[in-house]
Amino acid sequence: TGLTATALTTTSIRVSWGNVPAGSQPATGWHTETRPVTSTGAWARVASDANARTVDITGLASGTAYDVRVRAVTAGGNSAWANTTVSTPAPEPAPGVPQDLAVAAVGTSAIDADWNAPVTGGSVTSYTLRWRPHGTNAAWSSRTGFSGRSGRITGLSPSTDYEVEVRANGPGGSSGYSAPARATTADPPAPGVPTMVAASAGDTTIRVTWGDPSDGGAAANFTVEWTAGGVGLTHTLAAGTNAYSITGLTNDAQYSIRVRASNAGGTSAWSPAVTATPEEVALMGPTFSRGPGNVVANIYIRIGMDNYHAPVGYRRDNNSAVEVEVSDGNAADHGWNNANPNNRTYAWWQVTRYRQWPHTTWPKQIRARISLTPTGGGANVWSNWETTTFAAASSAEPDRVFVPLVQDARLMALDDKLIGQENQT
């Protein structure tokens, strides 16, 4: 009794009924069946137990009328069918396209958009804006969730022509996008003058460095100008680069260098000029100093390098290679023999005395050179050889030779201590 059927959604219904009449055999279960009104095919059945007199049926077609029938299952058999009809609603259509889109730039990085609601289609729950630079195949950027009929797009690039479109969203889906509207963001302010411009000269080169402007808009490019004898050249680099090496210059000519910044909003004034004069670099090797000693077996070479300064455009690392060669007389007559330092002990490297058949003698000349690293990059190069000649020494008391290399106060103190101890023996 009391059979009812109501639509829940566009694809589901709820069927409810009362119990069997008094005096009838009690129901032990129920059969609920549905099929479209226009169908003569099989019924779709849903079985339920005696206590369940409400059934939700899903997976139906939207916008369709259905016949519904229910019967009781009893110990004595099935009751007659109770019948009703119900229709599922048609789905809500997607909203139509929003109307009258208008956009306007707000400063250098935002655009405001306004539009009117669609005049056709289903209800609207939100709007979506999308945008990209005009005339490009760039991917669209988008933002959804605008509940009203206006919205602001932020985070844009200055001096850029954007195209913007809008669509409506609703329970029935989303509309297509509107025709595009265009707006161009404002130019940024021109950048200020680059700061901290400095120049250092090398062999036919000048390296220029600078800092970003401290005021004005962000720089998009930097231009470096160098002038000698009234003839000037320039080179432009993208922002993010704050150094430039000018090559192919004339040694011993003074150059005036200045830098300026630019962006879409304009160009700064030139920085105050700095000057630099390229000159040929002499790759000087280490210098030598001498000291007393009474070590019989070896000559000791000091690797302190405290008074060695790498030429402009080069640097020496603490672990840079050092080469040492010795000769037992005038090198022009006797030649050079490799005596690479070995057996390092604290501040000293020992070079075993050169043995020339058929006798043994101490070297009369010693020379050394250092591996240097170009500061602008590239492979290491050897310095020039630096040579010293010292008086012949007996095998009982050879001269002691020093090759100063890097400043280290602790090694200097150790050297003095070792020399003092040896002088006391």
KOLTIKE-743585 format. One record per residue (C-alpha): residue in three letters; x, y, z; residue number from 1. Coordinates in steps of 0.001 Angstrom, whole numbers, plus 500000, padded with zeros to 6 digits. Each point is the difference from the previous one (the first is absolute). Layout:
BEGIN
<ALA <X Y Z> NUM>,
...
//
This chain:
BEGIN
<THR <500000 500000 500000> 1>,
<GLY <500981 503660 499710> 2>,
<LEU <502510 499544 497134> 3>,
<THR <501879 503210 499046> 4>,
<ALA <502985 500744 497733> 5>,
<THR <501885 503323 499868> 6>,
<ALA <503029 501160 498053> 7>,
<LEU <503150 500604 502037> 8>,
<THR <502311 501138 497209> 9>,
<THR <499973 499938 496243> 10>,
<THR <501034 496324 500152> 11>,
<SER <498476 498620 503233> 12>,
<ILE <496615 499519 501730> 13>,
<ARG <498701 498979 503443> 14>,
<VAL <497162 497467 500289> 15>,
<SER <498044 499624 503283> 16>,
<TRP <496930 497941 501010> 17>,
<GLY <497965 498853 502998> 18>,
<ASN <499579 496525 501502> 19>,
<VAL <497574 497345 498751> 20>,
<PRO <496353 500442 501127> 21>,
<ALA <498961 498663 503392> 22>,
<GLY <498940 496379 499912> 23>,
<SER <502379 499181 497123> 24>,
<GLN <502933 497705 500346> 25>,
<PRO <503033 501991 501210> 26>,
<ALA <502556 501007 497414> 27>,
<THR <503360 498227 500136> 28>,
<GLY <501461 502245 497310> 29>,
<TRP <499199 502379 497128> 30>,
<HIS <500569 500187 496250> 31>,
<THR <500397 503476 498467> 32>,
<GLU <500220 500242 496208> 33>,
<THR <500432 502864 497519> 34>,
<ARG <500108 500556 496281> 35>,
<PRO <499463 502974 497679> 36>,
<VAL <496344 500690 499241> 37>,
<THR <500706 499660 496298> 38>,
<SER <501718 496640 500407> 39>,
<THR <498469 496554 499554> 40>,
<GLY <503198 498281 501052> 41>,
<ALA <500994 498308 503220> 42>,
<TRP <499511 501648 503364> 43>,
<ALA <503007 500843 502180> 44>,
<ARG <499483 498480 503465> 45>,
<VAL <501304 501043 503414> 46>,
<ALA <499350 497530 502828> 47>,
<SER <499756 501112 503648> 48>,
<ASP <499239 498341 503333> 49>,
<ALA <496778 500257 502021> 50>,
<ASN <501043 503060 501998> 51>,
<ALA <501194 502097 497052> 52>,
<ARG <497079 501829 498448> 53>,
<THR <502056 502740 498343> 54>,
<VAL <502375 499423 497078> 55>,
<ASP <502269 502482 498131> 56>,
<ILE <500508 499047 496389> 57>,
<THR <502953 501561 498129> 58>,
<GLY <501524 499889 496538> 59>,
<LEU <496819 501101 498236> 60>,
<ALA <499824 502164 496904> 61>,
<SER <499333 503690 500553> 62>,
<GLY <496852 501599 498641> 63>,
<THR <498221 496627 499788> 64>,
<ALA <496639 498740 501332> 65>,
<TYR <500117 496644 501833> 66>,
<ASP <497372 497459 501012> 67>,
<VAL <500564 498777 503538> 68>,
<ARG <498345 496987 501645> 69>,
<VAL <500368 498291 503375> 70>,
<ARG <498688 496693 501399> 71>,
<ALA <500290 498141 503282> 72>,
<VAL <501670 496629 500353> 73>,
<THR <498145 497768 502564> 74>,
<ALA <500138 496423 501172> 75>,
<GLY <496888 499314 497975> 76>,
<GLY <501319 501654 496822> 77>,
<ASN <500333 503427 498444> 78>,
<SER <497388 502739 500243> 79>,
<ALA <498617 501911 497060> 80>,
<TRP <502048 502920 498639> 81>,
<ALA <499444 503573 501151> 82>,
<ASN <500831 502461 497216> 83>,
<THR <501016 503651 499603> 84>,
<THR <501915 502216 497562> 85>,
<VAL <502842 502448 500556> 86>,
<SER <502174 502159 497699> 87>,
<THR <503651 500928 500454> 88>,
<PRO <500697 503686 499283> 89>,
<ALA <501934 501082 496948> 90>,
<PRO <503543 501203 500815> 91>,
<GLU <500560 503712 500435> 92>,
<PRO <501757 501414 496964> 93>,
<ALA <503386 501657 500234> 94>,
<PRO <499823 503754 500328> 95>,
<GLY <500394 502163 496939> 96>,
<VAL <503094 502065 499208> 97>,
<PRO <500478 503148 502134> 98>,
<GLN <499331 503247 498174> 99>,
<ASP <501765 503344 499476> 100>,
<LEU <503465 499219 501404> 101>,
<ALA <502076 503149 500576> 102>,
<VAL <503544 500199 501420> 103>,
<ALA <502302 502796 501210> 104>,
<ALA <503614 499934 501154> 105>,
<VAL <500765 500976 503591> 106>,
<GLY <503615 501139 500246> 107>,
<THR <502842 497812 498810> 108>,
<SER <498785 496573 501185> 109>,
<ALA <496185 499727 500199> 110>,
<ILE <496863 500088 497819> 111>,
<ASP <496396 500516 501133> 112>,
<ALA <497242 498158 498099> 113>,
<ASP <496207 500607 500013> 114>,
<TRP <497234 498089 498192> 115>,
<ASN <496247 499365 499961> 116>,
<ALA <498241 496736 500821> 117>,
<PRO <498960 497593 497216> 118>,
<VAL <496563 500515 498543> 119>,
<THR <499474 496313 499157> 120>,
<GLY <500649 496608 501527> 121>,
<GLY <499966 498721 503546> 122>,
<SER <500813 501624 503295> 123>,
<VAL <503468 501408 500781> 124>,
<THR <501982 499212 503152> 125>,
<SER <503383 501571 499067> 126>,
<TYR <502104 501499 497222> 127>,
<THR <503481 499198 498659> 128>,
<LEU <502449 502510 498475> 129>,
<ARG <502906 498992 497792> 130>,
<TRP <502757 502132 498445> 131>,
<ARG <503245 499964 498008> 132>,
<PRO <502192 502463 498066> 133>,
<HIS <498214 500956 496802> 134>,
<GLY <501289 498653 496708> 135>,
<THR <501830 497034 501539> 136>,
<ASN <499366 496292 500244> 137>,
<ALA <500838 500046 503692> 138>,
<ALA <497976 497788 502311> 139>,
<TRP <497050 501717 501664> 140>,
<SER <500162 500913 503667> 141>,
<SER <496661 499844 501815> 142>,
<ARG <498252 500657 503287> 143>,
<THR <496537 498752 500954> 144>,
<GLY <497635 500654 502886> 145>,
<PHE <498893 503563 499164> 146>,
<SER <496510 500142 501514> 147>,
<GLY <499053 503428 498658> 148>,
<ARG <500244 501529 496577> 149>,
<SER <503461 501562 500404> 150>,
<GLY <503484 498908 500934> 151>,
<ARG <503644 501116 500148> 152>,
<ILE <502942 498142 498424> 153>,
<THR <503319 500623 501770> 154>,
<GLY <503647 499014 499642> 155>,
<LEU <500280 501133 496382> 156>,
<SER <503068 501292 498179> 157>,
<PRO <500354 503719 499299> 158>,
<SER <499790 501434 496479> 159>,
<THR <498064 496953 498735> 160>,
<ASP <496872 499812 497823> 161>,
<TYR <497705 497318 501520> 162>,
<GLU <496872 498357 498617> 163>,
<VAL <497371 498949 502561> 164>,
<GLU <496954 497704 499728> 165>,
<VAL <497224 498969 502451> 166>,
<ARG <497674 497006 500346> 167>,
<ALA <497091 499077 502307> 168>,
<ASN <499761 496847 502131> 169>,
<GLY <496859 498368 501388> 170>,
<PRO <498397 496683 501017> 171>,
<GLY <499483 499149 496364> 172>,
<GLY <503665 500577 499063> 173>,
<SER <502012 502920 498647> 174>,
<SER <499351 502313 497099> 175>,
<GLY <502456 500701 497250> 176>,
<TYR <502374 502932 500404> 177>,
<SER <498984 503464 498916> 178>,
<ALA <501660 501937 497211> 179>,
<PRO <503332 501427 501235> 180>,
<ALA <500459 503514 501292> 181>,
<ARG <503464 501630 500138> 182>,
<ALA <501908 502282 502352> 183>,
<THR <503671 501003 500242> 184>,
<THR <501735 500294 503367> 185>,
<ALA <501912 503199 500696> 186>,
<ASP <503723 500444 499451> 187>,
<PRO <502199 499781 503106> 188>,
<PRO <501916 503066 501169> 189>,
<ALA <503438 500341 498445> 190>,
<PRO <502781 498448 502101> 191>,
<GLY <502496 502030 501989> 192>,
<VAL <503716 500187 499279> 193>,
<PRO <502000 496774 500567> 194>,
<THR <502015 500052 503213> 195>,
<MET <503522 498986 501080> 196>,
<VAL <501512 499999 496498> 197>,
<ALA <503603 498732 500099> 198>,
<ALA <502582 498960 497391> 199>,
<SER <503170 497891 500250> 200>,
<ALA <502473 499696 497135> 201>,
<GLY <501868 496966 498719> 202>,
<ASP <501930 499152 496885> 203>,
<THR <497910 501599 497170> 204>,
<THR <496924 499634 502207> 205>,
<ILE <497944 501973 502501> 206>,
<ARG <497465 498352 502295> 207>,
<VAL <497089 502268 500972> 208>,
<THR <497647 499345 502928> 209>,
<TRP <496999 501957 501317> 210>,
<GLY <497022 499801 502336> 211>,
<ASP <496287 500302 499247> 212>,
<PRO <498440 503479 500177> 213>,
<SER <498923 501027 503482> 214>,
<ASP <496913 501860 498785> 215>,
<GLY <497540 500136 497105> 216>,
<GLY <498552 496980 498239> 217>,
<ALA <501633 496626 499589> 218>,
<ALA <502645 499888 497251> 219>,
<ALA <499342 497814 496970> 220>,
<ASN <503408 500602 498389> 221>,
<PHE <503409 501500 500748> 222>,
<THR <502200 501734 497428> 223>,
<VAL <503777 500253 500503> 224>,
<GLU <501895 502703 498094> 225>,
<TRP <503789 500211 499714> 226>,
<THR <501884 502833 498327> 227>,
<ALA <503644 500653 499152> 228>,
<GLY <501268 502904 497891> 229>,
<GLY <496472 501243 499336> 230>,
<VAL <498809 496699 498458> 231>,
<GLY <497283 498241 501977> 232>,
<LEU <498441 496531 499802> 233>,
<THR <497076 498500 501899> 234>,
<HIS <498644 496606 500965> 235>,
<THR <496530 499268 501424> 236>,
<LEU <499248 497159 502417> 237>,
<ALA <496745 498701 501491> 238>,
<ALA <499205 500804 503623> 239>,
<GLY <501332 497451 502441> 240>,
<THR <503521 500415 498632> 241>,
<ASN <502120 502436 501990> 242>,
<ALA <503428 499494 498432> 243>,
<TYR <501535 500170 496542> 244>,
<SER <503523 499349 498686> 245>,
<ILE <501052 502310 497165> 246>,
<THR <502601 498255 497835> 247>,
<GLY <502214 500863 497058> 248>,
<LEU <501123 503319 501475> 249>,
<THR <503279 501817 499439> 250>,
<ASN <502529 499668 502779> 251>,
<ASP <501261 503226 501602> 252>,
<ALA <496946 501962 498759> 253>,
<GLN <497746 501497 502643> 254>,
<TYR <496317 499164 499626> 255>,
<SER <497021 501811 501496> 256>,
<ILE <497126 497668 500949> 257>,
<ARG <496433 500734 501066> 258>,
<VAL <496737 498046 500339> 259>,
<ARG <496310 500831 499698> 260>,
<ALA <496742 498063 500545> 261>,
<SER <496808 499876 497946> 262>,
<ASN <496525 498475 499900> 263>,
<ALA <496759 500594 498122> 264>,
<GLY <499484 503173 502013> 265>,
<GLY <503220 501658 498923> 266>,
<THR <503770 500157 500460> 267>,
<SER <502018 501240 502952> 268>,
<ALA <502803 502528 499849> 269>,
<TRP <503529 498648 499606> 270>,
<SER <501860 499085 503151> 271>,
<PRO <503057 502099 500896> 272>,
<ALA <502891 498830 497824> 273>,
<VAL <502821 497849 501343> 274>,
<THR <503324 499490 498253> 275>,
<ALA <502309 497045 499500> 276>,
<THR <503119 499380 497916> 277>,
<PRO <500676 496515 498582> 278>,
<GLU <503621 498894 500143> 279>,
<GLU <502007 496969 499164> 280>,
<VAL <500079 497618 502910> 281>,
<ALA <503356 498583 501011> 282>,
<LEU <499317 496634 501539> 283>,
<MET <502671 500353 502648> 284>,
<GLY <500922 496974 502030> 285>,
<PRO <501000 499830 503676> 286>,
<THR <502834 501998 501505> 287>,
<PHE <502812 498489 502076> 288>,
<SER <501505 500824 503364> 289>,
<ARG <502996 498393 501677> 290>,
<GLY <500747 498894 503529> 291>,
<PRO <502672 498055 501952> 292>,
<GLY <499728 496280 500565> 293>,
<ASN <502042 496963 500852> 294>,
<VAL <497889 497196 498515> 295>,
<VAL <502444 497679 498210> 296>,
<ALA <497731 497713 497977> 297>,
<ASN <497561 502325 498311> 298>,
<ILE <499090 503515 498956> 299>,
<TYR <496729 501207 501529> 300>,
<ILE <497633 502235 498025> 301>,
<ARG <497391 502011 501822> 302>,
<ILE <496481 499949 498489> 303>,
<GLY <498739 502959 502018> 304>,
<MET <499614 502306 496940> 305>,
<ASP <499457 502936 502355> 306>,
<ASN <501327 502615 497592> 307>,
<TYR <498612 498565 496778> 308>,
<HIS <497090 501872 498429> 309>,
<ALA <498303 498598 496918> 310>,
<PRO <499955 502324 496950> 311>,
<VAL <496803 501910 499190> 312>,
<GLY <497530 497671 498332> 313>,
<TYR <501359 496894 501736> 314>,
<ARG <499795 498387 503393> 315>,
<ARG <502010 497366 501827> 316>,
<ASP <498191 497452 502127> 317>,
<ASN <501614 498489 503074> 318>,
<ASN <500170 496631 498274> 319>,
<SER <501334 501300 496688> 320>,
<ALA <502838 497972 498526> 321>,
<VAL <503646 501081 500414> 322>,
<GLU <502898 498772 497868> 323>,
<VAL <503648 500163 501102> 324>,
<GLU <503154 499296 497966> 325>,
<VAL <503652 500074 500996> 326>,
<SER <503385 500159 498276> 327>,
<ASP <503429 499215 501489> 328>,
<GLY <501594 502938 498181> 329>,
<ASN <499214 502494 497281> 330>,
<ALA <496787 498673 498527> 331>,
<ALA <501119 500992 496511> 332>,
<ASP <502844 497493 500357> 333>,
<HIS <498564 497369 502263> 334>,
<GLY <496257 500062 499208> 335>,
<TRP <497061 499797 502388> 336>,
<ASN <498884 496946 501925> 337>,
<ASN <496553 499483 501421> 338>,
<ALA <499890 500161 503790> 339>,
<ASN <496292 500068 500754> 340>,
<PRO <499463 500527 503731> 341>,
<ASN <499482 496858 502038> 342>,
<ASN <499822 498778 503596> 343>,
<ARG <498143 503016 501311> 344>,
<THR <500704 500701 503681> 345>,
<TYR <497940 502814 501568> 346>,
<ALA <501037 503230 498318> 347>,
<TRP <502714 498456 497858> 348>,
<TRP <500390 498045 496838> 349>,
<GLN <503299 498189 499602> 350>,
<VAL <501877 499673 496726> 351>,
<THR <502564 497201 500047> 352>,
<ARG <503410 501202 498829> 353>,
<TYR <500668 499485 496358> 354>,
<ARG <502423 497114 499340> 355>,
<GLN <502058 500318 496857> 356>,
<TRP <502195 497007 499100> 357>,
<PRO <502758 499348 500949> 358>,
<HIS <499711 502298 503022> 359>,
<THR <497362 501572 502192> 360>,
<THR <499585 503748 500248> 361>,
<TRP <497475 502527 501209> 362>,
<PRO <498060 501938 497337> 363>,
<LYS <501339 503456 499222> 364>,
<GLN <496757 501294 498450> 365>,
<ILE <496347 499409 500793> 366>,
<ARG <496886 501231 498226> 367>,
<ALA <496247 499700 500675> 368>,
<ARG <496721 500824 498350> 369>,
<ILE <496354 500009 501131> 370>,
<SER <496736 498893 498383> 371>,
<LEU <497624 502975 499643> 372>,
<THR <496238 500027 499431> 373>,
<PRO <498463 502712 497749> 374>,
<THR <497360 501863 502026> 375>,
<GLY <497793 500216 496929> 376>,
<GLY <500016 496215 499583> 377>,
<GLY <501954 497673 497769> 378>,
<ALA <502886 497593 500341> 379>,
<ASN <502819 500588 502472> 380>,
<VAL <503284 501403 498713> 381>,
<TRP <503547 499829 501373> 382>,
<SER <501712 503129 501203> 383>,
<ASN <503416 500942 498712> 384>,
<TRP <502941 498142 501531> 385>,
<GLU <501710 501973 502752> 386>,
<THR <503653 499055 500585> 387>,
<THR <502537 500593 502758> 388>,
<THR <503711 499198 500107> 389>,
<PHE <501805 499388 503285> 390>,
<ALA <503549 499360 501018> 391>,
<ALA <501372 496500 500032> 392>,
<ALA <499698 498287 503352> 393>,
<SER <501875 497113 501479> 394>,
<SER <498191 496756 500589> 395>,
<ALA <500343 500734 503696> 396>,
<GLU <498061 503277 499896> 397>,
<PRO <497878 500718 496936> 398>,
<ASP <498201 503273 499520> 399>,
<ARG <496358 500086 500887> 400>,
<VAL <497660 501331 497310> 401>,
<PHE <496557 501464 500565> 402>,
<VAL <497183 500261 497432> 403>,
<PRO <497322 502174 501665> 404>,
<LEU <496533 499097 498689> 405>,
<VAL <496910 500810 502274> 406>,
<GLN <499680 502112 503081> 407>,
<ASP <499421 497880 503088> 408>,
<ALA <501039 501399 503387> 409>,
<ARG <500039 496575 501606> 410>,
<LEU <502427 498636 497396> 411>,
<MET <502207 503084 500341> 412>,
<ALA <500223 499430 503765> 413>,
<LEU <500820 496343 499448> 414>,
<ASP <502720 500943 497489> 415>,
<ASP <501662 502311 502536> 416>,
<LYS <499841 497317 502655> 417>,
<LEU <501552 497350 497724> 418>,
<ILE <502798 502364 498912> 419>,
<GLY <500748 500875 503593> 420>,
<GLN <500193 496354 501010> 421>,
<GLU <502324 499155 497093> 422>,
<ASN <502323 502907 500766> 423>,
<GLN <500478 498610 503486> 424>,
<THR <501202 496576 498736> 425>,
//
